[in-house]
Amino acid sequence: MRASTKFFAFAAVTAAVVLLPDLAHAQGVGGGGGAGIIDGVVQWFLTNVARGLVMLGIIAIAVFMFVQRFSPGIIASVVVGGLVLANADTLAGLFGF
């Protein structure tokens, strides 16, 4: 397949997805009503367990950035690590938790 053919195929698929957004009707777990037992369990897991795991992961990345020893980026590492650690809750919110 030539590069131009791949590009036009990708452009056609992208246009179809953009022009037909109602093909993906996302439903909540348990029928979409939000009252099922499975929906309650999933919501409990996402708010209690998964949020804590995401926070621990973000904090671990921040601590790693504080202690890494790459010579050209020590200052950038400390700055980025501090920003990640200070904004861990906001970053977890970006993952939907």
Stockholm file with secondary structure:
# STOCKHOLM 1.0

chainA/1-97         MRASTKFFAFAAVTAAVVLLPDLAHAQGVGGGGGAGIIDGVVQWFLTNVARGLVMLGIIAIAVFMFVQRFSPGIIASVVVGGLVLANADTLAGLFGF
#=GR chainA/1-97 SS CCHHHHHHHHHHHHHHHHHCGGGCCCCCTTTSSSCSHHHHHHHHIIIIIIHHHHHHHHHHHHHHHHHCCCGGGHHHHHHHHHHHHHTHHHHHHHTTC
#=GC SS_cons        CCHHHHHHHHHHHHHHHHHCGGGCCCCCTTTSSSCSHHHHHHHHIIIIIIHHHHHHHHHHHHHHHHHCCCGGGHHHHHHHHHHHHHTHHHHHHHTTC
//
